Amino acid sequence: MASFFIHRFGLSLFLVGLVLSSSVISSVGVGYFTPTAWSVAHATFYGDESASATMGCSSSSVWKSFTGGACGYGNLITNGYGTATAALSTVLFNNGFACGNCYQLKCVTSPWCLANGPIITVTATNLCPPNWYESSNAGGWCNPPLVHFDLSMPIFLKFAQEKGGIVPVVYRRVPCVRTGGIRFSFQGNGYWLLVYVMNVAGGGDIGEMWVMGSKTRQWISMSHNWGASYQAFATLGGQTLSFKVTSYTTKETVIALNVAPSTWSFGMTYQSLVNFRL
């Protein structure tokens, strides 16, 4: 089997190589992710129709655009998430374990809902933090314990009118449909490997993760750093790297062997050919 590695530069993705890998999937005792029941919430939008603010939640300057929001997905366009994205209120964000979750939303009981009640599908890519200077019903839409979606403007306009501002919605989690395998984007230094995990199918989320080098030959547990990133304090340079990943929601585990070649480097993104079941 094969694994691609990708270099991100500006707004472009360049395919720079092909390396051989083998992969297996372990899913004993786990089920497929199935849609949840519909629940009630509210939704707003941020930015404008250009979606230039898609990579950061406008209600806070904490999450800089280069990080791709609180989940750390980088440029959401080039990394495959597009503008169908949402920043989640704290109660939904779950300390970053909701990064990558997919939701269907429908605007309801508002004169600003579009005709025929279209349903939109979004991916959680950011946190909409509390605004303690505003009351929960007058600007503090993401204050706990509110369930709220702050959408990019282009996707908001798919189901409601701009002048609505904030609209009531019903929502449910749905399986994430992705093309290709899980992607692993590397940052860090010679003694610390930080990996951003992207393009996750099924539940869309990550609960546990391990890395193994071709020389160490043992799985090293990685700790949750923030958002969709996991870290290992180990010296792994010059080794072919494999990853074991467990879904936070379904508990399914996938093992991708030899994803990154021994010549891997920081700033690169490596794609496996395995993903969670739909």
Backbone bond lengths (Angstrom), bond angles and torsions (degrees), N, CA, C in turn:
res aa  C-N    CA-C-N  psi(-1)  N-CA   C-N-CA  omega(-1)  CA-C   N-CA-C  phi
1 M - - - 1.453 - - 1.522 108.36 -
2 A 1.309 117.59 178.13 1.451 119.10 -173.74 1.501 111.11 -137.82
3 S 1.317 114.89 158.08 1.454 121.52 177.59 1.516 108.60 -135.92
4 F 1.319 117.62 132.71 1.445 121.94 179.20 1.511 110.47 -94.61
5 F 1.345 116.61 146.03 1.450 117.69 169.17 1.519 109.10 -120.06
6 I 1.316 114.82 141.17 1.450 122.37 -167.14 1.511 109.29 -125.69
7 H 1.328 117.95 138.38 1.461 121.64 176.72 1.515 108.64 -109.62
8 R 1.352 115.64 130.41 1.451 119.96 179.65 1.526 109.21 -95.84
9 F 1.319 116.98 129.01 1.454 121.02 177.61 1.506 108.04 -142.96
10 G 1.341 117.16 112.64 1.454 120.54 -177.02 1.506 109.97 62.10
11 L 1.337 116.06 -125.56 1.455 120.80 -177.37 1.518 111.49 -102.47
12 S 1.316 117.15 14.93 1.465 119.42 -175.01 1.512 111.23 -118.03
13 L 1.323 114.74 151.31 1.465 120.99 172.13 1.517 106.86 -113.92
14 F 1.313 115.77 126.76 1.446 118.59 -179.48 1.527 109.51 -114.29
15 L 1.303 114.54 126.11 1.462 119.28 174.59 1.519 106.66 -77.93
16 V 1.323 116.51 117.51 1.452 118.84 -174.49 1.520 113.71 -117.61
17 G 1.284 118.29 3.40 1.455 116.06 177.51 1.497 114.22 176.40
18 L 1.276 115.57 170.36 1.454 122.79 178.49 1.516 108.31 -137.04
19 V 1.331 116.53 128.16 1.459 119.70 178.10 1.507 110.04 -126.94
20 L 1.296 115.94 149.88 1.453 120.12 -179.31 1.511 110.47 -77.98
21 S 1.347 116.37 141.35 1.458 120.90 174.44 1.506 108.97 -151.82
22 S 1.330 116.21 162.36 1.451 121.03 172.72 1.508 107.58 -125.26
23 S 1.336 117.42 149.05 1.453 120.46 -175.35 1.510 110.13 -142.12
24 V 1.330 115.29 146.07 1.449 120.56 173.89 1.507 108.52 -132.64
25 I 1.320 116.11 156.44 1.448 120.59 178.70 1.517 109.06 -118.52
26 S 1.324 116.52 128.61 1.455 121.86 174.78 1.511 108.41 -109.48
27 S 1.324 117.60 119.98 1.467 119.74 -177.51 1.521 111.33 -140.84
28 V 1.309 115.43 29.73 1.457 120.43 -178.59 1.524 110.38 -66.41
29 G 1.334 116.84 129.25 1.447 121.70 174.52 1.507 115.42 78.59
30 V 1.343 118.08 10.23 1.454 120.45 178.75 1.521 109.29 -121.49
31 G 1.338 115.28 160.05 1.458 119.28 -178.54 1.509 111.43 -112.83
32 Y 1.314 114.97 173.58 1.449 121.04 174.28 1.522 109.35 -73.97
33 F 1.326 116.19 155.21 1.452 118.48 175.71 1.523 109.00 -78.21
34 T 1.318 116.91 129.89 1.468 122.01 179.39 1.522 109.29 -118.42
35 P 1.340 117.82 151.89 1.466 120.56 -178.97 1.526 111.86 -58.09
36 T 1.316 115.33 145.56 1.453 121.14 176.94 1.526 109.89 -86.46
37 A 1.316 116.43 174.71 1.463 120.63 176.24 1.530 109.42 -71.78
38 W 1.331 116.22 157.34 1.459 121.02 177.62 1.525 109.96 -72.54
39 S 1.332 116.76 139.91 1.466 123.57 177.19 1.533 108.48 -132.56
40 V 1.326 116.36 170.94 1.467 120.13 -177.00 1.526 110.94 -103.80
41 A 1.328 116.25 148.95 1.460 122.97 178.99 1.526 107.97 -162.06
42 H 1.318 116.27 -168.71 1.454 122.42 173.17 1.529 108.72 -132.65
43 A 1.330 115.83 160.54 1.458 120.51 179.55 1.518 111.06 -139.28
44 T 1.322 115.54 144.00 1.455 123.42 172.77 1.527 107.31 -127.93
45 F 1.343 116.80 -174.02 1.458 120.10 175.06 1.517 109.13 -135.78
46 Y 1.335 115.79 160.96 1.458 120.73 175.91 1.515 109.07 -133.12
47 G 1.331 115.73 158.40 1.457 119.93 -179.72 1.511 112.00 76.26
48 D 1.337 115.50 -157.88 1.461 121.18 -179.68 1.524 109.74 -130.49
49 E 1.325 115.79 -171.93 1.464 119.78 -175.51 1.522 113.04 -67.37
50 S 1.327 117.78 -16.99 1.463 119.91 178.34 1.521 111.94 -74.04
51 A 1.346 116.08 -16.38 1.474 122.77 -178.12 1.519 112.16 62.81
52 S 1.330 118.12 21.18 1.465 120.73 179.63 1.518 112.23 -64.84
53 A 1.341 116.57 -20.46 1.471 120.25 179.11 1.522 112.06 -96.05
54 T 1.328 116.93 9.88 1.460 120.90 -175.48 1.516 112.74 -56.05
55 M 1.323 117.92 -31.95 1.465 120.02 -174.38 1.512 114.70 -84.37
56 G 1.319 119.07 2.31 1.454 120.24 178.36 1.507 110.56 -148.34
57 C 1.321 117.56 146.97 1.455 122.03 179.30 1.516 109.45 -81.71
58 S 1.331 117.25 121.44 1.453 121.29 -172.52 1.515 113.49 -64.85
59 S 1.327 118.36 -18.91 1.455 120.22 -176.41 1.522 113.11 -79.00
60 S 1.324 117.72 -1.73 1.459 120.27 177.16 1.511 109.76 -153.29
61 S 1.324 116.65 143.53 1.459 120.80 177.02 1.521 111.67 -90.00
62 V 1.337 115.97 1.46 1.469 119.79 -176.44 1.518 111.39 -62.58
63 W 1.336 115.86 -43.24 1.457 119.32 -174.22 1.528 109.04 -92.37
64 K 1.308 117.89 100.47 1.452 122.89 -176.76 1.521 110.67 -71.02
65 S 1.330 115.40 152.14 1.462 120.11 -173.92 1.521 112.75 -62.43
66 F 1.335 118.56 -30.39 1.466 118.67 -176.63 1.513 112.25 -69.10
67 T 1.334 118.83 -17.00 1.455 120.46 -179.70 1.511 112.44 -87.04
68 G 1.338 117.97 -11.52 1.448 120.10 -174.66 1.510 110.84 72.17
69 G 1.322 116.72 31.69 1.457 119.88 179.42 1.511 112.21 83.19
70 A 1.329 115.31 -170.87 1.460 121.03 -173.81 1.526 113.48 -67.33
71 C 1.316 117.50 -15.75 1.474 119.75 178.46 1.520 112.16 -87.00
72 G 1.343 117.08 -17.89 1.463 120.22 176.71 1.513 114.79 77.21
73 Y 1.343 117.79 29.66 1.458 120.49 -177.24 1.519 114.45 -80.82
74 G 1.330 117.06 1.88 1.457 118.61 179.90 1.522 111.36 69.86
75 N 1.322 116.79 -146.37 1.459 120.67 179.80 1.525 108.97 -72.22
76 L 1.334 115.92 113.26 1.464 120.33 -173.50 1.522 112.63 -68.21
77 I 1.317 117.27 -25.17 1.462 120.04 179.67 1.522 109.88 -72.95
78 T 1.330 116.62 -55.28 1.461 119.60 -176.73 1.527 112.40 -70.61
79 N 1.325 117.16 -21.98 1.466 119.58 179.09 1.522 113.54 -92.30
80 G 1.339 116.39 11.02 1.457 120.32 168.32 1.510 118.06 92.65
81 Y 1.333 118.21 0.89 1.463 119.41 -178.44 1.527 112.58 -91.15
82 G 1.314 117.16 -21.97 1.455 120.77 177.62 1.518 112.74 65.61
83 T 1.337 115.40 -150.56 1.470 120.66 -179.32 1.527 112.38 -101.85
84 A 1.317 117.69 0.02 1.472 120.80 178.73 1.524 108.80 -84.23
85 T 1.340 115.43 66.57 1.452 121.20 -173.20 1.523 111.15 -130.50
86 A 1.329 115.02 162.93 1.464 120.46 -178.85 1.515 110.99 -143.68
87 A 1.336 115.03 144.85 1.455 121.99 167.10 1.522 106.39 -96.54
88 L 1.322 116.92 132.55 1.459 121.96 -174.39 1.526 111.06 -100.63
89 S 1.329 115.66 146.25 1.462 119.40 172.26 1.528 108.87 -67.38
90 T 1.324 115.70 163.52 1.467 121.28 -173.72 1.518 113.41 -53.67
91 V 1.316 116.87 -41.97 1.461 120.56 -176.50 1.523 111.69 -63.46
92 L 1.322 117.83 -29.57 1.465 121.65 177.51 1.526 112.07 -87.24
93 F 1.327 116.07 -34.76 1.464 121.36 -172.45 1.528 113.00 -63.63
94 N 1.319 117.07 -32.47 1.460 122.10 172.82 1.527 112.56 54.66
95 N 1.345 115.44 49.27 1.470 120.96 177.78 1.528 113.66 56.45
96 G 1.316 116.12 27.45 1.457 120.42 177.15 1.515 114.76 95.82
97 F 1.315 118.28 -10.61 1.468 119.72 179.72 1.527 112.05 -72.49
98 A 1.345 117.39 -10.56 1.465 120.74 176.46 1.523 111.79 -89.59
99 C 1.328 117.83 -3.49 1.462 119.58 178.12 1.529 109.99 -57.38
100 G 1.320 115.44 130.24 1.466 120.64 -179.81 1.506 114.25 91.54
101 N 1.336 118.85 -10.21 1.467 120.94 176.80 1.523 110.29 -61.78
102 C 1.308 116.13 147.48 1.466 121.43 178.89 1.530 109.85 -113.21
103 Y 1.314 115.52 139.01 1.463 121.92 -176.80 1.521 110.70 -132.50
104 Q 1.324 115.10 146.30 1.464 121.97 166.85 1.519 107.81 -104.00
105 L 1.330 116.37 136.47 1.454 121.90 179.31 1.527 109.92 -129.06
106 K 1.318 114.98 145.24 1.461 120.98 175.91 1.518 108.20 -135.92
107 C 1.320 116.18 127.43 1.460 122.14 177.10 1.529 108.94 -71.86
108 V 1.343 116.49 132.61 1.466 119.89 -176.34 1.533 110.81 -137.24
109 T 1.315 115.39 155.61 1.473 125.46 171.87 1.522 113.87 48.25
110 S 1.313 117.65 36.87 1.459 121.27 176.60 1.523 109.41 -136.36
111 P 1.338 117.91 140.23 1.473 119.97 177.32 1.522 112.04 -65.91
112 W 1.340 117.08 -12.94 1.459 120.70 -178.70 1.523 112.81 -91.23
113 C 1.329 118.15 -3.20 1.470 120.37 175.62 1.523 109.83 -67.97
114 L 1.316 117.48 142.13 1.455 120.43 176.29 1.523 110.26 -69.57
115 A 1.318 115.44 153.64 1.461 121.63 -179.12 1.520 110.76 -60.47
116 N 1.312 115.89 147.94 1.471 124.74 176.80 1.529 113.59 71.46
117 G 1.322 117.87 6.24 1.460 121.87 171.97 1.507 116.08 54.31
118 P 1.349 118.66 58.79 1.471 119.62 178.97 1.529 111.77 -61.81
119 I 1.321 115.69 147.09 1.464 122.41 177.33 1.525 108.39 -104.14
120 I 1.327 117.15 130.94 1.459 121.24 177.61 1.527 109.49 -108.40
121 T 1.324 115.62 155.41 1.459 121.68 176.81 1.520 108.55 -121.97
122 V 1.331 116.62 128.85 1.472 121.42 -177.25 1.522 110.58 -130.92
123 T 1.329 114.90 159.91 1.464 122.04 174.33 1.514 109.09 -111.14
124 A 1.325 116.81 137.74 1.459 121.75 176.70 1.521 109.53 -75.19
125 T 1.336 116.69 117.87 1.460 120.91 -178.59 1.519 113.12 -127.16
126 N 1.342 117.88 -0.49 1.455 119.21 -172.70 1.523 110.94 -157.15
127 L 1.302 115.30 166.97 1.461 123.40 173.67 1.518 109.60 -104.93
128 C 1.319 116.81 132.90 1.458 121.80 169.30 1.530 105.83 -98.82
129 P 1.329 117.97 100.69 1.466 120.90 -172.65 1.517 112.63 -73.76
130 P 1.307 117.06 161.11 1.465 120.81 177.76 1.531 111.04 -62.95
131 N 1.316 115.53 150.22 1.458 121.91 173.13 1.524 106.92 -120.31
132 W 1.333 116.07 90.52 1.456 120.64 -172.76 1.527 113.08 -72.73
133 Y 1.335 116.60 -6.42 1.463 119.31 177.32 1.527 111.77 -84.18
134 E 1.315 116.40 -9.48 1.465 121.54 179.99 1.520 109.42 -121.23
135 S 1.335 116.95 147.68 1.456 120.62 176.43 1.524 109.28 -71.77
136 S 1.309 115.87 158.89 1.457 120.87 -174.86 1.528 113.53 -65.94
137 N 1.323 117.42 -19.08 1.469 119.66 179.22 1.520 112.29 -110.22
138 A 1.343 116.47 14.75 1.461 119.86 179.65 1.524 110.47 -151.16
139 G 1.317 116.26 60.16 1.459 121.44 176.78 1.506 114.98 113.67
140 G 1.333 117.44 -28.45 1.466 119.70 178.27 1.510 111.56 -90.28
141 W 1.320 114.90 53.35 1.471 120.43 -172.07 1.522 112.88 -61.27
142 C 1.325 117.18 -26.71 1.466 120.16 -176.37 1.524 113.23 -100.19
143 N 1.322 116.38 9.12 1.467 119.82 178.18 1.524 110.67 -67.33
144 P 1.331 117.92 137.12 1.469 119.92 174.34 1.526 110.16 -60.56
145 P 1.322 118.50 143.95 1.475 126.60 7.16 1.535 113.10 -98.95
146 L 1.336 117.81 27.38 1.466 120.21 -175.53 1.527 111.74 -66.88
147 V 1.327 115.19 142.08 1.457 122.40 173.12 1.527 106.24 -98.15
148 H 1.326 115.89 114.22 1.461 119.39 -171.07 1.520 111.79 -143.50
149 F 1.343 115.12 146.26 1.460 122.96 176.39 1.531 108.36 -119.62
150 D 1.335 116.90 121.63 1.460 121.71 174.36 1.529 106.15 -102.74
151 L 1.318 116.47 105.40 1.460 122.63 -170.51 1.523 112.04 -94.62
152 S 1.327 115.74 156.48 1.455 118.42 168.64 1.528 106.97 -66.37
153 M 1.311 116.69 149.09 1.462 119.79 -175.90 1.538 113.17 -60.12
154 P 1.347 119.36 -42.30 1.467 118.65 -179.59 1.526 113.37 -57.26
155 I 1.344 117.94 -40.66 1.467 118.46 -178.78 1.525 110.91 -77.43
156 F 1.343 118.34 -31.71 1.462 121.02 175.94 1.523 110.07 -59.32
157 L 1.333 116.49 -41.56 1.462 120.76 -177.51 1.528 112.84 -70.58
158 K 1.326 116.78 -6.50 1.465 120.31 176.20 1.524 111.76 -77.79
159 F 1.365 116.99 -17.88 1.464 117.57 -178.72 1.534 114.38 -135.18
160 A 1.340 117.49 -3.02 1.467 119.89 179.44 1.525 109.76 -152.58
161 Q 1.323 115.10 162.83 1.454 120.73 178.84 1.527 110.49 -85.03
162 E 1.329 115.77 147.06 1.460 120.99 -177.87 1.525 112.42 -56.61
163 K 1.331 117.62 -41.57 1.463 120.54 -175.51 1.530 112.66 -69.13
164 G 1.321 116.82 -8.74 1.461 119.39 175.73 1.511 112.09 -67.44
165 G 1.356 116.46 -33.14 1.466 121.04 177.50 1.511 113.66 71.66
166 I 1.315 116.29 -71.63 1.460 122.44 175.90 1.513 107.86 -127.79
167 V 1.342 116.10 133.69 1.465 120.23 -177.14 1.524 109.92 -133.18
168 P 1.331 117.13 148.08 1.469 120.09 173.25 1.527 109.70 -73.66
169 V 1.322 116.03 144.83 1.462 120.85 -179.44 1.520 110.44 -138.61
170 V 1.307 115.37 161.68 1.458 121.29 162.68 1.529 105.59 -111.42
171 Y 1.334 116.32 146.66 1.461 119.72 -176.18 1.521 109.85 -143.61
172 R 1.308 114.68 159.90 1.461 121.16 171.92 1.519 108.82 -153.69
173 R 1.332 116.50 152.28 1.453 120.61 173.49 1.512 109.17 -79.93
174 V 1.330 115.21 141.52 1.456 121.94 179.59 1.530 108.98 -133.13
175 P 1.338 117.54 160.62 1.467 119.41 176.80 1.524 110.75 -60.12
176 C 1.320 115.97 144.40 1.464 121.28 176.52 1.527 108.88 -89.56
177 V 1.308 116.09 124.46 1.464 121.68 178.20 1.527 107.89 -98.28
178 R 1.305 117.26 116.71 1.460 121.89 -178.85 1.523 110.68 -123.28
179 T 1.324 115.45 155.32 1.456 121.72 176.54 1.524 108.90 -100.05
180 G 1.310 116.64 125.21 1.457 120.26 178.75 1.515 112.79 82.94
181 G 1.322 114.74 -170.64 1.458 120.53 -174.10 1.512 114.34 -90.98
182 I 1.329 115.54 176.37 1.457 122.34 178.02 1.526 109.04 -64.36
183 R 1.337 116.06 141.71 1.460 121.65 178.91 1.528 110.25 -108.41
184 F 1.333 114.83 144.04 1.458 121.75 -179.18 1.526 108.39 -125.26
185 S 1.325 116.85 113.91 1.463 121.86 -178.69 1.527 109.42 -103.82
186 F 1.335 116.64 127.07 1.462 122.02 -170.82 1.528 113.15 -99.13
187 Q 1.333 115.38 136.22 1.459 123.65 168.31 1.526 106.47 -138.37
188 G 1.341 117.00 175.47 1.455 119.94 175.83 1.509 113.58 125.76
189 N 1.342 115.19 -149.57 1.465 121.65 177.86 1.530 108.19 -148.90
190 G 1.329 116.67 -171.40 1.459 119.93 -174.32 1.516 115.34 -63.23
191 Y 1.340 117.10 -16.83 1.463 120.64 -177.91 1.524 112.92 -118.01
192 W 1.327 115.82 3.25 1.471 120.51 -174.81 1.523 109.72 -147.88
193 L 1.314 116.18 119.21 1.460 121.36 178.65 1.524 109.21 -108.50
194 L 1.337 116.60 120.38 1.460 123.17 177.16 1.515 107.60 -111.57
195 V 1.321 116.81 123.40 1.461 121.42 -175.04 1.522 110.32 -120.99
196 Y 1.331 115.58 124.36 1.460 121.91 172.84 1.528 107.29 -93.06
197 V 1.325 116.46 128.07 1.460 121.31 -174.97 1.526 108.88 -105.01
198 M 1.319 116.90 122.25 1.458 122.21 -174.09 1.526 111.79 -130.53
199 N 1.329 114.94 169.88 1.465 122.72 175.54 1.531 111.50 58.98
200 V 1.326 115.60 45.00 1.465 121.56 -176.45 1.524 110.25 -92.54
201 A 1.313 116.75 125.67 1.467 122.03 -178.75 1.529 110.80 -90.71
202 G 1.337 116.06 -176.61 1.459 121.15 178.41 1.510 111.36 68.30
203 G 1.330 117.05 -120.45 1.461 121.28 177.50 1.510 112.80 -68.27
204 G 1.335 117.10 -20.18 1.453 122.07 177.04 1.510 114.92 82.05
205 D 1.330 117.32 -6.65 1.458 120.80 -172.24 1.529 112.82 -116.97
206 I 1.338 114.67 166.65 1.461 121.59 179.44 1.525 108.79 -124.00
207 G 1.336 116.48 130.32 1.454 120.79 178.70 1.516 113.50 -107.88
208 E 1.329 116.53 -34.89 1.464 122.30 179.02 1.516 109.36 -146.11
209 M 1.331 115.16 154.35 1.461 118.83 -177.84 1.521 110.33 -154.33
210 W 1.327 115.48 146.49 1.463 122.57 178.71 1.525 108.83 -135.80
211 V 1.318 116.36 155.29 1.456 121.77 175.30 1.520 108.20 -128.45
212 M 1.341 116.20 147.18 1.463 121.06 177.25 1.520 108.98 -136.69
213 G 1.336 116.10 130.57 1.458 121.31 175.29 1.511 111.00 -93.81
214 S 1.322 115.82 155.02 1.467 120.02 -178.79 1.522 112.38 -67.20
215 K 1.348 116.60 -17.93 1.462 120.27 177.69 1.530 111.90 -97.98
216 T 1.320 116.65 -36.72 1.469 119.05 179.55 1.518 111.67 -71.17
217 R 1.342 116.53 -35.59 1.465 123.61 175.17 1.528 114.12 55.95
218 Q 1.307 116.46 31.05 1.458 119.99 173.88 1.533 108.52 -148.48
219 W 1.332 114.51 149.61 1.455 118.67 -179.63 1.520 110.39 -74.75
220 I 1.318 115.66 127.73 1.468 122.70 177.14 1.517 108.00 -105.55
221 S 1.333 116.43 121.46 1.462 120.22 -179.46 1.526 109.95 -67.72
222 M 1.324 116.30 134.68 1.456 122.45 178.40 1.526 109.04 -104.72
223 S 1.308 117.15 138.34 1.462 120.65 179.40 1.524 110.93 -93.09
224 H 1.325 114.74 152.73 1.462 120.46 178.35 1.525 108.97 -72.43
225 N 1.327 116.72 121.81 1.455 121.01 179.48 1.525 110.13 -87.21
226 W 1.309 117.48 -68.19 1.464 123.28 173.82 1.517 107.49 -167.46
227 G 1.326 116.66 155.55 1.456 119.59 179.47 1.514 112.16 55.13
228 A 1.322 115.12 -126.94 1.468 121.21 -178.83 1.519 111.51 -103.49
229 S 1.332 117.80 30.71 1.460 120.43 -178.14 1.523 111.59 -115.97
230 Y 1.336 114.13 145.78 1.462 122.39 178.17 1.526 108.44 -130.19
231 Q 1.338 116.23 151.03 1.456 120.46 -173.53 1.523 112.25 -132.53
232 A 1.333 113.68 150.63 1.468 120.82 174.23 1.517 107.65 -133.50
233 F 1.337 116.58 129.48 1.458 121.21 176.23 1.525 107.28 -93.83
234 A 1.326 114.43 88.01 1.461 120.77 -175.31 1.518 109.10 -156.59
235 T 1.319 115.74 159.17 1.460 121.80 176.68 1.526 108.14 -95.70
236 L 1.325 116.34 106.43 1.462 121.02 -172.32 1.527 113.09 -121.63
237 G 1.315 117.22 6.16 1.456 120.25 179.55 1.516 112.81 -62.51
238 G 1.334 116.43 147.67 1.457 121.39 177.85 1.506 114.72 74.34
239 Q 1.330 117.20 12.71 1.459 121.23 179.11 1.530 110.87 -121.83
240 T 1.313 116.21 145.75 1.455 120.38 170.11 1.529 107.65 -70.98
241 L 1.329 116.93 133.17 1.457 120.29 -174.17 1.529 112.60 -110.15
242 S 1.328 114.28 137.70 1.463 122.71 175.52 1.526 108.05 -119.81
243 F 1.340 115.95 156.02 1.463 119.88 -178.84 1.523 111.11 -132.84
244 K 1.314 114.47 143.51 1.461 122.11 171.75 1.522 106.86 -118.51
245 V 1.330 116.48 126.48 1.456 121.07 -172.54 1.523 109.62 -130.71
246 T 1.340 116.82 133.87 1.454 122.18 178.51 1.522 109.92 -116.78
247 S 1.317 116.47 133.42 1.459 121.95 179.27 1.520 110.70 -69.74
248 Y 1.316 117.07 136.52 1.462 121.72 178.02 1.518 110.86 -64.71
249 T 1.342 116.28 -37.24 1.463 120.91 -174.10 1.522 112.91 -86.49
250 T 1.323 117.41 -53.06 1.461 120.52 -171.90 1.529 113.44 -91.66
251 K 1.338 116.73 -16.81 1.474 123.31 -176.93 1.525 112.14 69.08
252 E 1.305 117.72 8.51 1.465 120.57 174.41 1.523 109.08 -67.26
253 T 1.319 116.62 143.26 1.456 121.46 178.54 1.521 110.45 -118.20
254 V 1.332 115.99 133.45 1.459 120.38 172.99 1.521 108.34 -117.76
255 I 1.310 115.64 144.35 1.455 122.02 178.51 1.521 108.51 -119.80
256 A 1.320 115.71 120.21 1.467 121.39 178.64 1.525 108.13 -112.46
257 L 1.314 116.01 108.77 1.461 121.30 -177.43 1.526 111.02 -88.45
258 N 1.326 115.70 140.26 1.465 121.81 173.89 1.528 112.53 56.53
259 V 1.316 115.94 45.69 1.464 120.65 -179.84 1.520 111.49 -71.84
260 A 1.327 117.01 -45.54 1.462 121.11 -179.63 1.523 109.61 -110.26
261 P 1.329 118.23 132.26 1.468 120.64 -179.06 1.518 111.73 -70.76
262 S 1.302 117.10 169.82 1.463 121.27 -178.83 1.526 112.04 -64.10
263 T 1.312 116.98 -16.82 1.468 122.00 179.18 1.519 112.16 -93.17
264 W 1.342 117.82 16.00 1.467 120.85 -177.71 1.524 110.39 -58.73
265 S 1.333 114.60 157.67 1.463 118.82 178.70 1.522 110.33 -146.92
266 F 1.307 116.50 161.68 1.456 121.80 178.43 1.533 109.71 -68.40
267 G 1.326 115.43 148.35 1.459 120.40 -177.66 1.506 113.30 87.99
268 M 1.332 116.71 1.24 1.462 121.02 179.54 1.522 109.86 -105.24
269 T 1.330 115.41 155.03 1.464 122.11 175.72 1.518 108.43 -120.02
270 Y 1.324 116.13 129.11 1.464 122.05 -176.77 1.526 109.41 -115.87
271 Q 1.302 116.13 132.69 1.463 120.71 -176.20 1.523 111.47 -112.52
272 S 1.329 115.27 128.85 1.458 121.17 176.18 1.527 109.09 -89.14
273 L 1.303 115.16 178.27 1.470 119.88 175.74 1.516 111.17 -110.43
274 V 1.333 117.59 16.24 1.462 120.78 178.24 1.523 109.43 -116.47
275 N 1.332 114.63 152.19 1.455 120.64 178.18 1.531 108.28 -155.96
276 F 1.321 116.04 169.72 1.458 120.18 178.64 1.523 110.18 -72.81
277 R 1.330 115.13 156.23 1.469 121.68 -178.91 1.521 110.94 -71.94
278 L 1.320 115.00 151.32 1.468 121.22 175.80 1.513 109.33 -94.80
